[in-house]
């Protein structure tokens, strides 16, 4: 755990954020209040999947959609 004063954290924000990626960071204000800063990974979308090579043309897909709508 790395500790910074509020003034240090403000002046070295980039360093504080880089440190928070690896370990917990505590920032303390002059009045004694302490704040814990931790890294949160961004959630990936469930729709973020790799594409699939099918060899199907756009026209084949459009024909399949038209055919399914006719039924």
Biopython code that builds the backbone (N, CA, C, O; Angstrom):
import numpy as np
from Bio.PDB.StructureBuilder import StructureBuilder

atoms = [
    (1, "UNK", "N", (0.845, -1.170, 0.000)),
    (1, "UNK", "CA", (0.000, 0.000, 0.000)),
    (1, "UNK", "C", (0.896, 1.239, 0.000)),
    (1, "UNK", "O", (1.824, 1.352, 0.800)),
    (2, "UNK", "N", (0.599, 2.161, -0.909)),
    (2, "UNK", "CA", (1.376, 3.396, -1.042)),
    (2, "UNK", "C", (0.523, 4.548, -0.526)),
    (2, "UNK", "O", (-0.671, 4.617, -0.818)),
    (3, "UNK", "N", (1.133, 5.455, 0.243)),
    (3, "UNK", "CA", (0.408, 6.588, 0.815)),
    (3, "UNK", "C", (0.903, 7.894, 0.210)),
    (3, "UNK", "O", (2.103, 8.093, 0.020)),
    (4, "UNK", "N", (-0.050, 8.787, -0.090)),
    (4, "UNK", "CA", (0.249, 10.112, -0.612)),
    (4, "UNK", "C", (-0.549, 11.134, 0.187)),
    (4, "UNK", "O", (-1.651, 10.843, 0.651)),
    (5, "UNK", "N", (0.007, 12.323, 0.345)),
    (5, "UNK", "CA", (-0.802, 13.415, 0.871)),
    (5, "UNK", "C", (-1.634, 13.942, -0.291)),
    (5, "UNK", "O", (-1.365, 13.634, -1.453)),
    (6, "UNK", "N", (-2.639, 14.732, 0.034)),
    (6, "UNK", "CA", (-3.490, 15.305, -1.004)),
    (6, "UNK", "C", (-2.660, 16.142, -1.981)),
    (6, "UNK", "O", (-2.838, 16.047, -3.196)),
    (7, "UNK", "N", (-1.758, 16.956, -1.444)),
    (7, "UNK", "CA", (-0.927, 17.817, -2.291)),
    (7, "UNK", "C", (-0.034, 16.997, -3.217)),
    (7, "UNK", "O", (0.107, 17.321, -4.396)),
    (8, "UNK", "N", (0.571, 15.932, -2.681)),
    (8, "UNK", "CA", (1.415, 15.068, -3.516)),
    (8, "UNK", "C", (0.589, 14.419, -4.616)),
    (8, "UNK", "O", (1.012, 14.367, -5.771)),
    (9, "UNK", "N", (-0.584, 13.926, -4.255)),
    (9, "UNK", "CA", (-1.445, 13.252, -5.230)),
    (9, "UNK", "C", (-1.868, 14.209, -6.335)),
    (9, "UNK", "O", (-1.922, 13.828, -7.504)),
    (10, "UNK", "N", (-2.166, 15.438, -5.973)),
    (10, "UNK", "CA", (-2.581, 16.432, -6.950)),
    (10, "UNK", "C", (-1.442, 16.770, -7.911)),
    (10, "UNK", "O", (-1.657, 16.917, -9.114)),
    (11, "UNK", "N", (-0.245, 16.891, -7.376)),
    (11, "UNK", "CA", (0.907, 17.258, -8.203)),
    (11, "UNK", "C", (1.408, 16.096, -9.056)),
    (11, "UNK", "O", (1.975, 16.309, -10.128)),
    (12, "UNK", "N", (1.204, 14.886, -8.588)),
    (12, "UNK", "CA", (1.728, 13.699, -9.279)),
    (12, "UNK", "C", (0.604, 12.734, -9.645)),
    (12, "UNK", "O", (0.742, 11.523, -9.474)),
    (13, "UNK", "N", (-0.493, 13.260, -10.141)),
    (13, "UNK", "CA", (-1.669, 12.426, -10.407)),
    (13, "UNK", "C", (-1.353, 11.245, -11.318)),
    (13, "UNK", "O", (-1.828, 10.137, -11.071)),
    (14, "UNK", "N", (-0.567, 11.460, -12.360)),
    (14, "UNK", "CA", (-0.227, 10.377, -13.273)),
    (14, "UNK", "C", (0.496, 9.240, -12.537)),
    (14, "UNK", "O", (0.205, 8.064, -12.756)),
    (15, "UNK", "N", (1.431, 9.603, -11.675)),
    (15, "UNK", "CA", (2.170, 8.602, -10.899)),
    (15, "UNK", "C", (1.239, 7.864, -9.946)),
    (15, "UNK", "O", (1.340, 6.648, -9.787)),
    (16, "UNK", "N", (0.332, 8.602, -9.316)),
    (16, "UNK", "CA", (-0.620, 7.991, -8.377)),
    (16, "UNK", "C", (-1.492, 6.971, -9.108)),
    (16, "UNK", "O", (-1.717, 5.869, -8.606)),
    (17, "UNK", "N", (-1.978, 7.336, -10.285)),
    (17, "UNK", "CA", (-2.840, 6.420, -11.048)),
    (17, "UNK", "C", (-2.069, 5.197, -11.529)),
    (17, "UNK", "O", (-2.597, 4.085, -11.505)),
    (18, "UNK", "N", (-0.826, 5.388, -11.966)),
    (18, "UNK", "CA", (-0.001, 4.238, -12.380)),
    (18, "UNK", "C", (0.255, 3.311, -11.199)),
    (18, "UNK", "O", (0.236, 2.089, -11.349)),
    (19, "UNK", "N", (0.494, 3.886, -10.032)),
    (19, "UNK", "CA", (0.725, 3.081, -8.827)),
    (19, "UNK", "C", (-0.537, 2.311, -8.459)),
    (19, "UNK", "O", (-0.461, 1.155, -8.044)),
    (20, "UNK", "N", (-1.705, 2.950, -8.611)),
    (20, "UNK", "CA", (-2.980, 2.310, -8.267)),
    (20, "UNK", "C", (-3.270, 1.099, -9.149)),
    (20, "UNK", "O", (-4.038, 0.223, -8.751)),
    (21, "UNK", "N", (-2.673, 1.031, -10.335)),
    (21, "UNK", "CA", (-2.841, -0.156, -11.187)),
    (21, "UNK", "C", (-2.206, -1.384, -10.548)),
    (21, "UNK", "O", (-2.658, -2.506, -10.772)),
    (22, "UNK", "N", (-1.153, -1.173, -9.748)),
    (22, "UNK", "CA", (-0.380, -2.280, -9.193)),
    (22, "UNK", "C", (-0.698, -2.564, -7.729)),
    (22, "UNK", "O", (-0.630, -3.711, -7.287)),
    (23, "UNK", "N", (-1.048, -1.511, -6.973)),
    (23, "UNK", "CA", (-1.296, -1.690, -5.551)),
    (23, "UNK", "C", (-2.286, -0.640, -5.067)),
    (23, "UNK", "O", (-2.574, 0.331, -5.768)),
    (24, "UNK", "N", (-2.791, -0.843, -3.884)),
    (24, "UNK", "CA", (-3.736, 0.093, -3.299)),
    (24, "UNK", "C", (-3.019, 1.400, -2.942)),
    (24, "UNK", "O", (-1.872, 1.395, -2.496)),
    (25, "UNK", "N", (-3.719, 2.510, -3.147)),
    (25, "UNK", "CA", (-3.174, 3.829, -2.843)),
    (25, "UNK", "C", (-4.097, 4.501, -1.834)),
    (25, "UNK", "O", (-5.320, 4.440, -1.965)),
    (26, "UNK", "N", (-3.502, 5.148, -0.820)),
    (26, "UNK", "CA", (-4.268, 5.904, 0.166)),
    (26, "UNK", "C", (-3.840, 7.360, 0.070)),
    (26, "UNK", "O", (-2.651, 7.677, 0.110)),
    (27, "UNK", "N", (-4.835, 8.245, -0.058)),
    (27, "UNK", "CA", (-4.587, 9.677, -0.120)),
    (27, "UNK", "C", (-5.165, 10.291, 1.149)),
    (27, "UNK", "O", (-6.334, 10.082, 1.473)),
    (28, "UNK", "N", (-4.340, 11.046, 1.863)),
    (28, "UNK", "CA", (-4.751, 11.635, 3.137)),
    (28, "UNK", "C", (-4.805, 13.150, 3.023)),
    (28, "UNK", "O", (-3.871, 13.788, 2.537)),
    (29, "UNK", "N", (-5.913, 13.712, 3.480)),
    (29, "UNK", "CA", (-6.070, 15.171, 3.479)),
    (29, "UNK", "C", (-5.558, 15.744, 4.792)),
    (29, "UNK", "O", (-5.337, 15.011, 5.756)),
    (30, "UNK", "N", (-5.376, 17.033, 4.822)),
    (30, "UNK", "CA", (-4.827, 17.720, 5.988)),
    (30, "UNK", "C", (-5.674, 17.474, 7.243)),
    (30, "UNK", "O", (-5.122, 17.340, 8.335)),
    (31, "UNK", "N", (-6.983, 17.415, 7.106)),
    (31, "UNK", "CA", (-7.873, 17.214, 8.252)),
    (31, "UNK", "C", (-7.866, 15.792, 8.788)),
    (31, "UNK", "O", (-8.502, 15.514, 9.805)),
    (32, "UNK", "N", (-7.159, 14.887, 8.122)),
    (32, "UNK", "CA", (-7.078, 13.506, 8.580)),
    (32, "UNK", "C", (-7.947, 12.529, 7.800)),
    (32, "UNK", "O", (-7.856, 11.318, 7.999)),
    (33, "UNK", "N", (-8.785, 13.048, 6.919)),
    (33, "UNK", "CA", (-9.611, 12.154, 6.094)),
    (33, "UNK", "C", (-8.723, 11.362, 5.148)),
    (33, "UNK", "O", (-7.797, 11.905, 4.545)),
    (34, "UNK", "N", (-9.015, 10.074, 5.025)),
    (34, "UNK", "CA", (-8.246, 9.206, 4.126)),
    (34, "UNK", "C", (-9.166, 8.621, 3.068)),
    (34, "UNK", "O", (-10.327, 8.306, 3.330)),
    (35, "UNK", "N", (-8.629, 8.485, 1.883)),
    (35, "UNK", "CA", (-9.378, 7.921, 0.765)),
    (35, "UNK", "C", (-8.553, 6.820, 0.126)),
    (35, "UNK", "O", (-7.350, 6.979, -0.081)),
    (36, "UNK", "N", (-9.189, 5.717, -0.183)),
    (36, "UNK", "CA", (-8.511, 4.584, -0.803)),
    (36, "UNK", "C", (-8.795, 4.612, -2.303)),
    (36, "UNK", "O", (-9.938, 4.772, -2.731)),
    (37, "UNK", "N", (-7.745, 4.455, -3.083)),
    (37, "UNK", "CA", (-7.859, 4.461, -4.535)),
    (37, "UNK", "C", (-7.407, 3.102, -5.048)),
    (37, "UNK", "O", (-6.308, 2.647, -4.734)),
    (38, "UNK", "N", (-8.255, 2.461, -5.833)),
    (38, "UNK", "CA", (-7.886, 1.167, -6.405)),
    (38, "UNK", "C", (-8.265, 1.142, -7.877)),
    (38, "UNK", "O", (-9.134, 1.892, -8.321)),
    (39, "UNK", "N", (-7.611, 0.284, -8.616)),
    (39, "UNK", "CA", (-7.798, 0.166, -10.057)),
    (39, "UNK", "C", (-9.001, -0.720, -10.357)),
    (39, "UNK", "O", (-9.173, -1.777, -9.749)),
    (40, "UNK", "N", (-9.822, -0.284, -11.289)),
    (40, "UNK", "CA", (-10.977, -1.070, -11.710)),
    (40, "UNK", "C", (-10.855, -1.320, -13.202)),
    (40, "UNK", "O", (-10.823, -0.380, -13.997)),
    (41, "UNK", "N", (-10.787, -2.579, -13.577)),
    (41, "UNK", "CA", (-10.695, -2.917, -14.997)),
    (41, "UNK", "C", (-12.018, -2.606, -15.689)),
    (41, "UNK", "O", (-13.094, -2.795, -15.122)),
    (42, "UNK", "N", (-11.913, -2.131, -16.909)),
    (42, "UNK", "CA", (-13.107, -1.841, -17.697)),
    (42, "UNK", "C", (-13.756, -3.154, -18.125)),
    (42, "UNK", "O", (-13.083, -4.082, -18.573)),
    (43, "UNK", "N", (-15.054, -3.207, -17.978)),
    (43, "UNK", "CA", (-15.787, -4.411, -18.380)),
    (43, "UNK", "C", (-15.853, -4.480, -19.905)),
    (43, "UNK", "O", (-16.056, -3.467, -20.575)),
    (44, "UNK", "N", (-15.682, -5.659, -20.429)),
    (44, "UNK", "CA", (-15.790, -5.846, -21.880)),
    (44, "UNK", "C", (-17.246, -6.139, -22.231)),
    (44, "UNK", "O", (-17.988, -6.728, -21.446)),
    (45, "UNK", "N", (-17.620, -5.725, -23.392)),
    (45, "UNK", "CA", (-18.966, -5.982, -23.875)),
    (45, "UNK", "C", (-19.094, -7.460, -24.256)),
    (45, "UNK", "O", (-18.173, -8.028, -24.843)),
    (46, "UNK", "N", (-20.228, -8.085, -23.928)),
    (46, "UNK", "CA", (-20.430, -9.477, -24.343)),
    (46, "UNK", "C", (-20.547, -9.608, -25.863)),
    (46, "UNK", "O", (-20.438, -10.709, -26.403)),
    (47, "UNK", "N", (-20.768, -8.483, -26.554)),
    (47, "UNK", "CA", (-20.869, -8.496, -28.012)),
    (47, "UNK", "C", (-19.516, -8.285, -28.692)),
    (47, "UNK", "O", (-19.427, -8.301, -29.919)),
    (48, "UNK", "N", (-18.472, -8.089, -27.902)),
    (48, "UNK", "CA", (-17.140, -7.882, -28.445)),
    (48, "UNK", "C", (-16.495, -9.252, -28.692)),
    (48, "UNK", "O", (-15.694, -9.741, -27.895)),
    (49, "UNK", "N", (-16.873, -9.845, -29.820)),
    (49, "UNK", "CA", (-16.379, -11.177, -30.174)),
    (49, "UNK", "C", (-15.691, -11.116, -31.536)),
    (49, "UNK", "O", (-16.028, -10.269, -32.364)),
    (50, "UNK", "N", (-14.750, -11.990, -31.767)),
    (50, "UNK", "CA", (-14.087, -11.986, -33.068)),
    (50, "UNK", "C", (-15.043, -12.435, -34.174)),
    (50, "UNK", "O", (-15.954, -13.228, -33.939)),
    (51, "UNK", "N", (-14.825, -11.924, -35.359)),
    (51, "UNK", "CA", (-15.662, -12.297, -36.495)),
    (51, "UNK", "C", (-15.400, -13.732, -36.953)),
    (51, "UNK", "O", (-14.382, -14.334, -36.613)),
    (52, "UNK", "N", (-16.341, -14.262, -37.731)),
    (52, "UNK", "CA", (-16.231, -15.621, -38.243)),
    (52, "UNK", "C", (-16.201, -15.561, -39.765)),
    (52, "UNK", "O", (-17.067, -14.939, -40.379)),
    (53, "UNK", "N", (-15.216, -16.201, -40.374)),
    (53, "UNK", "CA", (-15.121, -16.258, -41.833)),
    (53, "UNK", "C", (-16.031, -17.388, -42.325)),
    (53, "UNK", "O", (-15.817, -18.556, -42.002)),
    (54, "UNK", "N", (-17.046, -17.022, -43.110)),
    (54, "UNK", "CA", (-17.985, -18.038, -43.578)),
    (54, "UNK", "C", (-17.940, -18.242, -45.092)),
    (54, "UNK", "O", (-18.360, -19.283, -45.596)),
    (55, "UNK", "N", (-17.437, -17.260, -45.802)),
    (55, "UNK", "CA", (-17.442, -17.380, -47.249)),
    (55, "UNK", "C", (-18.800, -17.045, -47.847)),
    (55, "UNK", "O", (-19.007, -17.225, -49.047)),
    (56, "UNK", "N", (-19.730, -16.561, -47.025)),
    (56, "UNK", "CA", (-21.066, -16.198, -47.481)),
    (56, "UNK", "C", (-21.041, -14.741, -47.923)),
    (56, "UNK", "O", (-20.470, -13.886, -47.246)),
    (57, "UNK", "N", (-21.656, -14.470, -49.049)),
    (57, "UNK", "CA", (-21.673, -13.099, -49.553)),
    (57, "UNK", "C", (-22.841, -12.323, -48.944)),
    (57, "UNK", "O", (-23.752, -12.901, -48.351)),
    (58, "UNK", "N", (-22.791, -11.022, -49.105)),
    (58, "UNK", "CA", (-23.875, -10.168, -48.624)),
    (58, "UNK", "C", (-25.180, -10.530, -49.324)),
    (58, "UNK", "O", (-26.244, -10.536, -48.705)),
    (59, "UNK", "N", (-25.091, -10.826, -50.598)),
    (59, "UNK", "CA", (-26.289, -11.198, -51.358)),
    (59, "UNK", "C", (-26.892, -12.489, -50.818)),
    (59, "UNK", "O", (-28.115, -12.608, -50.746)),
    (60, "UNK", "N", (-26.063, -13.455, -50.438)),
    (60, "UNK", "CA", (-26.567, -14.706, -49.851)),
    (60, "UNK", "C", (-27.336, -14.421, -48.564)),
    (60, "UNK", "O", (-28.380, -15.024, -48.316)),
    (61, "UNK", "N", (-26.824, -13.508, -47.749)),
    (61, "UNK", "CA", (-27.487, -13.177, -46.486)),
    (61, "UNK", "C", (-28.819, -12.485, -46.757)),
    (61, "UNK", "O", (-29.832, -12.815, -46.139)),
    (62, "UNK", "N", (-28.816, -11.526, -47.681)),
    (62, "UNK", "CA", (-30.061, -10.834, -48.024)),
    (62, "UNK", "C", (-31.104, -11.798, -48.578)),
    (62, "UNK", "O", (-32.284, -11.691, -48.246)),
    (63, "UNK", "N", (-30.682, -12.729, -49.412)),
    (63, "UNK", "CA", (-31.614, -13.735, -49.948)),
    (63, "UNK", "C", (-32.183, -14.591, -48.825)),
    (63, "UNK", "O", (-33.375, -14.899, -48.832)),
    (64, "UNK", "N", (-31.352, -14.980, -47.859)),
    (64, "UNK", "CA", (-31.817, -15.797, -46.746)),
    (64, "UNK", "C", (-32.824, -15.029, -45.886)),
    (64, "UNK", "O", (-33.806, -15.604, -45.416)),
    (65, "UNK", "N", (-32.581, -13.735, -45.680)),
    (65, "UNK", "CA", (-33.513, -12.917, -44.892)),
    (65, "UNK", "C", (-34.836, -12.774, -45.628)),
    (65, "UNK", "O", (-35.900, -12.925, -45.026)),
    (66, "UNK", "N", (-34.782, -12.484, -46.932)),
    (66, "UNK", "CA", (-36.022, -12.360, -47.719)),
    (66, "UNK", "C", (-36.815, -13.667, -47.694)),
    (66, "UNK", "O", (-38.035, -13.669, -47.530)),
    (67, "UNK", "N", (-36.105, -14.761, -47.859)),
    (67, "UNK", "CA", (-36.766, -16.070, -47.875)),
    (67, "UNK", "C", (-37.433, -16.360, -46.533)),
    (67, "UNK", "O", (-38.544, -16.889, -46.501)),
    (68, "UNK", "N", (-36.770, -16.020, -45.421)),
    (68, "UNK", "CA", (-37.354, -16.294, -44.109)),
    (68, "UNK", "C", (-38.555, -15.405, -43.839)),
    (68, "UNK", "O", (-39.459, -15.803, -43.104)),
    (69, "UNK", "N", (-38.588, -14.198, -44.421)),
    (69, "UNK", "CA", (-39.716, -13.299, -44.214)),
    (69, "UNK", "C", (-40.930, -13.684, -45.067)),
    (69, "UNK", "O", (-42.064, -13.343, -44.731)),
    (70, "UNK", "N", (-40.689, -14.378, -46.145)),
    (70, "UNK", "CA", (-41.790, -14.798, -47.011)),
    (70, "UNK", "C", (-42.605, -15.935, -46.394)),
    (70, "UNK", "O", (-43.773, -16.124, -46.732)),
    (71, "UNK", "N", (-42.002, -16.659, -45.524)),
    (71, "UNK", "CA", (-42.689, -17.840, -44.937)),
    (71, "UNK", "C", (-43.675, -17.453, -43.880)),
    (71, "UNK", "O", (-44.327, -18.320, -43.297)),
]
sb = StructureBuilder()
sb.init_structure("model")
sb.init_model(0)
sb.init_chain("A")
sb.init_seg("    ")
for serial, (resi, resn, name, xyz) in enumerate(atoms, 1):
    if name == "N":
        sb.init_residue(resn, " ", resi, " ")
    sb.init_atom(name, np.array(xyz, "f"), 0.0, 1.0, " ", f" {name:<3s}", serial, name[0])
structure = sb.get_structure()
